[in-house]
Amino acid sequence: MTALLLHGFAPRGTPRPAQAPKHLRLPADTLVALATPTALDPTSEKAATAAALAHNAVLVAYADGGDVLPVRFGAVFSGVETLIDHVAEAAEDYRSRLDRIQGQVEFGLQIQVLSPMSSAGETACGQSGPGGRIPSARTQQSGLETSGDDARTVLGSVPGDLTPPGAGRAFLARRRDRRDARARAAEDRRGWTDALVRQLAPHVTALSASEARPDRLVDLALLVPRATASTFSTQFAAKGTEAAALGLRLVLSGPWPAYSFCAGDPHGTEDRGPAQEAARA
């Protein structure tokens, strides 16, 4: 008996996309289940990745032309009868979830941090100069860069204290200026990011946020009406220049099947799943 990997569901009567990989269509009431015979080996990473990409390709092909309800990659049934029985039991739930995403697709939006908010040449301790050291006024003025006993030997012959008046205050002022510049840069980034998310609101019907990371200020999944998807993509991709000026990268991907908005699939997941992540990598 051949096991079946379930990809998702489309409304019954949906035509088979010409660009979709080979797959089975199993009618079930008002739905059609999309599945592929599989001998998936859970111990083979290469085979799992290939299967995940094929899973995503089937769903993307359907999403390009109409509605499709994805299920998380890895929903395997022992055979056709088992899958049909499952769909019969859960048909009402699947129809309801498909209705919620009708006419909509998913976009991914990330705002990534390109550069640290620090001044050129500044080390973790806020010091400047070769190797993070600040040469003393004497070594700077004498054109030497020495340290330890060598510095004391060479500079012992230099008369008087050549440290300029106020040098310590100037150094502290420079550190304060760098600290203030970093704070202003962080505030500018937060303000720009918050404004962009507010601008998104009228264009999306739902969003799902992943946890922020040090290198990623925002990671959102956005549910967007298919009718306005092209305009949405063009409008927000153009924000990349503004992001770059702040040391950020704006990454807009999609349209995708609505992976992030299909809670309650056979494995009880609500995340995007490895199939979409593999396709986006």
C-alpha positions in Angstrom: 0.0 0.0 0.0 1.4 3.4 -1.0 1.3 6.2 1.5 0.0 9.6 0.5 1.5 13.0 1.4 -1.3 15.6 1.7 -0.5 19.0 0.3 -3.8 20.8 0.8 -7.3 21.4 -0.5 -8.9 23.4 -3.4 -12.5 24.0 -4.2 -13.9 21.1 -6.2 -13.9 22.0 -9.9 -10.6 23.9 -9.7 -8.7 23.1 -12.8 -5.3 21.3 -12.5 -2.5 23.9 -13.0 -0.3 23.0 -15.9 2.8 24.1 -14.0 2.1 21.9 -10.9 4.3 18.8 -10.3 2.5 15.5 -10.8 0.0 14.8 -8.0 -3.3 13.2 -7.2 -6.7 14.9 -6.9 -9.2 13.2 -4.6 -12.7 14.7 -4.7 -14.4 15.0 -1.3 -17.8 16.7 -1.2 -17.1 20.4 -2.2 -13.4 20.0 -1.9 -10.6 18.3 -3.8 -7.7 16.9 -1.8 -4.2 17.4 -3.3 -1.8 14.6 -2.5 1.3 12.8 -3.8 2.3 9.1 -3.3 5.3 9.1 -1.1 8.0 6.8 0.4 9.4 9.7 2.5 12.4 8.6 4.5 12.4 10.7 7.7 16.1 9.9 8.2 17.2 11.4 4.8 17.5 15.2 5.0 18.1 15.4 1.2 14.9 13.5 0.4 12.9 15.5 3.0 14.1 18.8 1.4 13.2 17.7 -2.1 9.7 16.5 -0.9 9.2 19.8 0.9 10.0 21.8 -2.2 7.7 19.7 -4.3 4.9 20.1 -1.7 5.4 23.9 -1.9 5.4 23.8 -5.7 2.0 22.1 -5.9 0.5 24.7 -3.5 2.1 27.7 -5.3 0.8 26.5 -8.6 -2.8 26.4 -7.3 -2.4 29.7 -5.4 -1.2 31.4 -8.6 -4.7 31.0 -10.1 -7.1 30.6 -7.3 -7.8 29.5 -3.7 -5.9 26.7 -2.0 -5.8 25.7 1.6 -2.3 24.4 2.5 -1.6 21.9 5.2 1.7 21.6 6.9 4.3 19.5 5.2 4.5 16.0 6.7 0.8 15.1 6.8 1.1 11.5 5.6 -1.8 9.0 5.3 -1.5 5.3 4.8 -3.6 5.2 1.6 -6.4 6.7 -0.4 -9.2 5.3 1.8 -7.6 6.6 5.0 -7.3 10.1 3.5 -10.8 10.1 2.1 -12.1 9.0 5.5 -10.2 11.8 7.2 -11.5 14.4 4.8 -15.1 13.2 5.3 -14.8 13.7 9.0 -13.1 17.1 8.8 -14.7 18.5 5.6 -16.7 21.2 7.4 -13.6 22.5 9.2 -11.6 22.5 6.0 -14.3 24.3 4.1 -14.6 27.0 6.8 -10.8 27.6 6.8 -10.7 27.8 3.0 -13.6 30.3 3.1 -11.5 32.5 5.5 -8.7 32.9 3.1 -10.8 33.0 -0.1 -9.4 35.4 -2.7 -6.3 36.1 -0.6 -2.5 35.3 -0.8 0.3 35.6 1.7 3.4 37.9 1.5 6.4 37.7 3.8 7.9 41.0 5.0 11.3 41.2 6.8 13.2 44.2 7.8 16.8 43.1 8.3 19.6 45.0 10.0 22.5 45.5 7.6 25.0 47.4 9.7 25.7 47.9 13.4 24.9 51.3 14.9 28.5 52.2 15.7 31.1 54.6 14.4 33.9 53.5 12.1 36.9 52.2 14.0 35.0 52.0 17.3 35.6 48.8 19.3 33.3 47.1 21.8 34.8 49.3 24.5 34.1 52.5 22.7 37.9 53.0 21.9 39.5 53.9 18.6 42.8 53.3 17.0 44.8 50.3 15.8 43.9 47.2 17.8 41.4 49.2 19.8 44.1 51.3 21.6 44.1 55.1 21.9 47.8 56.2 21.4 48.8 58.7 24.1 49.3 62.3 23.2 53.1 61.8 23.5 53.2 58.9 21.0 50.9 60.8 18.6 52.9 64.0 18.7 56.3 62.2 18.4 55.0 60.1 15.5 55.6 56.9 17.4 53.4 54.0 18.3 55.0 52.0 21.1 53.8 50.5 24.4 54.9 49.3 27.7 58.6 49.7 28.6 59.6 50.7 25.0 57.2 53.7 25.2 58.7 54.7 28.6 62.2 54.4 27.3 61.6 56.4 24.1 59.5 59.0 25.6 61.6 59.4 28.7 63.9 61.7 26.7 61.0 64.0 25.7 61.0 67.0 27.9 57.8 68.1 29.7 54.2 66.9 29.5 53.1 67.3 25.9 49.5 66.2 26.6 47.3 69.0 25.2 45.1 70.8 27.7 41.5 69.4 27.6 42.5 66.2 25.8 40.6 64.0 28.3 37.5 66.2 28.0 37.7 66.0 24.2 37.9 62.2 24.3 34.9 61.9 26.6 33.0 64.3 24.4 33.7 62.2 21.3 32.5 59.0 23.2 29.3 60.9 24.2 28.7 62.0 20.6 29.1 58.5 19.3 26.8 57.1 22.0 24.2 59.8 21.1 24.5 59.0 17.4 23.8 55.4 18.0 20.8 56.2 20.1 19.5 58.5 17.3 20.1 55.9 14.7 18.2 53.3 16.7 15.3 55.7 17.2 15.2 56.5 13.5 15.1 52.8 12.6 12.3 52.2 15.1 10.3 55.2 13.9 10.6 54.2 10.2 9.7 50.6 10.9 6.7 51.6 13.0 5.5 54.0 10.3 5.9 51.3 7.6 3.8 48.8 9.6 1.1 51.4 10.0 1.1 52.0 6.3 0.6 48.3 5.7 -2.6 48.2 7.7 -5.1 49.4 5.0 -3.7 46.8 2.5 -3.8 43.6 4.5 -6.7 41.7 6.0 -4.5 39.9 8.6 -0.9 39.6 9.8 1.1 37.1 11.8 4.4 38.2 13.5 7.4 36.0 14.2 9.6 36.8 17.2 12.1 39.6 16.5 15.8 38.8 16.4 18.9 41.0 16.8 19.4 41.0 13.0 15.8 41.3 12.1 13.5 44.1 13.4 10.4 42.8 11.7 9.3 39.4 10.4 5.7 39.4 9.3 3.3 37.2 7.3 0.7 39.3 5.6 -2.7 38.2 4.1 -3.4 40.3 1.1 -6.3 40.3 -1.4 -5.2 38.6 -4.6 -6.8 41.4 -6.6 -4.4 44.0 -5.1 -1.4 41.8 -4.7 0.6 43.3 -7.6 0.0 46.9 -6.5 0.9 46.0 -2.9 4.2 44.3 -4.0 5.2 47.2 -6.2 4.4 49.9 -3.6 6.2 48.3 -0.7 9.2 47.0 -2.6 9.9 50.6 -3.5 10.5 51.3 0.2 13.9 49.5 -0.1 15.8 52.8 -0.8 14.5 54.3 2.4 15.5 51.2 4.3 19.0 51.2 2.9 19.6 54.8 4.0 19.0 53.6 7.6 21.3 50.6 7.3 18.3 48.2 6.8 17.2 45.8 4.1 13.5 45.4 3.3 12.7 41.9 1.9 9.3 41.3 0.5 8.5 37.8 -0.7 5.4 36.2 -2.3 2.7 35.8 -3.2 2.6 32.5 -1.4 -0.2 30.2 -0.4 -1.6 31.3 3.0 0.6 29.1 5.1 0.5 31.3 8.2 -3.3 31.6 8.3 -4.4 28.0 8.2 -4.5 27.0 11.9 -5.8 23.6 12.7 -4.3 21.4 9.9 -3.9 17.6 10.5 -0.8 18.2 12.7 -2.2 21.1 14.7 0.3 23.7 13.5 -0.1 27.3 12.8 3.3 28.2 11.5 4.6 28.5 7.9 6.2 25.1 7.9 9.5 23.9 6.4 8.1 23.8 2.8 7.7 27.5 2.6 10.9 28.2 4.5 12.8 25.9 2.1 11.3 27.6 -0.9 12.2 31.1 0.5 15.8 30.2 1.3 
